[in-house]
Amino acid sequence: MVNTLPTEEARLVKQGNLENTLTPSPLHDVATTPRLTIIGAGAWGSALATVANRNIHPVRLWSRRDGEPLSSAIANADVILCAVSMKGVPSVIDQIKACNIPPEKIILTATKGLDPKTTQTPSQMWQAAFPNNPVAVLSGPNLSKEIEQGLPAATVVASEDEAAAEVVQSILSSETFRVYINTDPLGTELGGTLKNIMAIAAGVCDGLNLGTNAKAGLLTRALPEMIRIGTHLGASAETFFGLSGLGDLLATCNGTLSRNYRVGMGLAQGKDLETVLIELQSTAEGVNTTRVLVDLARQQEIPVPIARQVCRLLDGKITPLAAVQALMERELKAE
């Protein structure tokens, strides 16, 4: 059965006042239940607020349009979850640094991308800014619309501080949202980040009607490329075979709910990138990630054939069909 959020509760979640409206669950002691503030009221932030609400956890959903100071929204939070786009992360970090938060507050990042200025992942940026706070990463095959509908899903929370990961696990786990933990935040984060590039390529493949064989070949080569990048940067190869790597790759490359997939589909249909992004009306992190990654790969001599062709396509240097042909014409070698 689809579990939907009542209209009044949905409105209160948006306003960040849900913590005052819930009847405490007998499974939770209100005095000891970790309090969650979600920064970013977009599709992903709102979906995560719905997840926490269903599990009867105090949650505030904050947006810069609310008028409430961010310092007030996070004052009583045990966990601060950042669900803003990549371009908004530096600003949020600066605002929270000004709040002088205590070291016991857990910072949870749900952003998937790479910073153009530093080439760092969001968790690396957060940890550098808050070296004394536990930082965790949330990533997995989680399409926000399906999460909102209460359809079954699983995800990963990763942190070098296992106790912090377990706190987040207790907040978000429910009958329909299974949360696993691991100690490889970088690999977990890169899996969710790099698959966005591959989703653009998958959208091109489907948009050109190249068939199941071609797409299977593409995704089979996409995973080793993600692993090659991840292990070069210090992540564990094993992580990429889990939910945040292979799982997210499959979810994002196989449906129109994926924004990055829709970018590739639009380009394959002959639209220019600007038109595709306007029609999307939301952020496709894979566009920025592709460009940052290709520059990074060039500097560190990491082979990224799929990402390189996607970058050429995004920059208008090659047609969708020519990009696919370039991948098919690579030198013959053993698998």
Protein Blocks (a to p, Z undefined) as FASTA:
>chain_A
ZZdddfklmmmmmnopmmmmcccdfkbcfklmccdddehjbfklmmmmmmmmmnopacdd
ddfklopafklmmmmpcbdcdfbdfklmmmmmmmmmmnopafkbccddfbdcddfklopa
fklmmmmmmmmbccddddddddfklmmnopacddddddfblmlmmmmmmmmgcfklccdd
dfbfklmmmmmmmmmmmmmmmmmmmmnonojklmmmmmmmmmmmmmmmmmmnopafklmm
mmklmmmmmmmmncfkbmklmmmmmmmnopafklmmmmnopacfklmmmmmmmmmmmmno
pacfklmmmmmmmnopacfklmmmmmmmpccddZZ
